Amino acid sequence: MEQYTVVHNSDSLKHAHLAMNWKPRRKCTFVALLLCLMTVPSIGADEADSTAIGTMTVEGLVRDIACPLQNKKSTSTSYSKDCITTCLMAGSPLGILTSAGEVYVPVTQSMPDTGQNALKPFVGDHVKATGKVFLRNGTHAIEISKIDRLPDTSQSK
């Protein structure tokens, strides 16, 4: 009977040993699986156009972006075309200033970015630009696919 008990205890010990070793493995597997699941959404977000909000048409004044950000009197209807041209010649970046006061910076897929070139022929003019729009941290950008000059109805000085 003692042999039977020893054999039986030996089998019980084997099962207990396997069960004890299995728990840490399950925990490690569970933690690894959890980490993988948490990583997948962040990888997908980096690959997608996470800041693109879609194709839109934007209407506004093509001008340097510094003045309307620093001067509340500078709007899409009250501006100096000479001042805009002077700022452009000094190297100020261009954007499209909407009547709502939003500035859309031109961007391209190429690096270095050449979006400024699309706006240079329209400096001081009102335009209607269509393209993929991006929004990130309060900054608006547009990858222009089509741009047209609008009729001059401004109050430029």
N, C-alpha and C positions, 0 to 999 in steps of 0.2 A: 504494500500500500504506500510505503514511503517512496518507492520508485515512481509509482503512478503520480504521486503528489509532486515529486521533483520534476518529472517530465511535464506535468500540467503547469507547475509554477514556471518552468522554463519557457513554455509556450506563452504563458501570460506575460512573462517578462519581455519576450520578443515583441508581443503586440503592444505592450506598454511603451517599450523603447521606440517602436515605429510611430506610435501615436505622438510621443513626445517630440520626435524629430520632425513629424509632419506639420505640427502647429507653427514652428518658426518658418518653415518653407511656405506655408499658406500665407502667413503674414507678409513675407517678402514678396511673394507673387502678387498679393493684393495691393501692396504699396506700389510696386512697379506698374501694375495695371492702372492704378489711380493716377500716377504721374504721367503715364502715356496719354490717358484721356484728357488730362489737364493741358498737355502740351499741344495736342492736335488743333484745338480752336485757335491758339495763338499763331501757329504755323500757317493755317489757312488765312488768317487775317492779314498776315504779311504778304502773302502771294496775291491776294485780291486787291482791287483798287479800293482800299478801305476808306479813302478820303473822297472818292468820286461820288457825286450826288446825282449824276446823270447829264444828259445832253440838254442844254438850255440855250435860249437866246437872251442876250444882254444888250440893253440900249444905254448909251451914255456918252460922255465927253472923253475923248482921248487926251490925256494930260499927264504931267509929272505927278507922282503920288505924294510927294512931300507936302506941297502947299495945302491940299484939302485935309490932310491929316493934322497940320499945324495951325491952319487958319480957318475958323468957322465961317468966315465971310466968303470963302472960296467954295462955290457950289458948281453944279453942272450947268447952271444958267448965268452965273455971275463970275466972270473970269477975264483975264487978259491973255489974249493969244500970243502977244509979244513976250509976256512973262513965261508962258509955257514953253515957247521956242527957246528962250534964253536958258531955262532950266534944263531942257533936253540937251542943248549944246554943251552945258556944263557937266553932263553925265547923269542927270537924275533919271531914275527908272520911270517907265511909263505904265499907265494903267487906264482902265475905263471906269470913270466916275459916274455912277447912276444918279438919277434924281432922288433916290432914297439915301444917298450919301455913301453907298457901298463902293469900294474900290476893287476891281477885278484885275489881277496881275496876269499878264499873258505868260503862258508856259508852253513848252514843247516836250516831246518824249526824248529828244536828242540831248546829249550832254557834251559840251556845255550848252545850256539852254539858249535858244535863239528866238524866243517869243517876242522880244522887243521889236524885232525886225518887222513883224506883222503890223505893228501899230505906227511905226515911223511915218508912213505916207499919210496918216490920218491925224497928225498932231493938231490939236485945236479944233477938230471937227467932231460932230456927233455921229456915232456909228451904231449899227446893229450887227452884233457879232454872235455867231452860233458856234457852239462847240461843247466839249466835255468840261463840266464845271467841277471844281474841287473845293472843299471847305475843310480847313484844318486850323484849329486853335484861333478861330475868328478871322482867318485870312481866306479871302476868296481868290480863286485862280481860274483861268479859262484857257483850254487848249483850242485855239481858234481854228475852225475848219472852213468858215465862211465869214466874210466881213464886208459890209456895204456902208457907204457914206449916206447919212440921212440929210434931208433938206435942212438948210440953216434957218432955225427959228430961235436962235439964241440971242442973248443980250450981251455979247462979248464986247469988250472995250478996246 
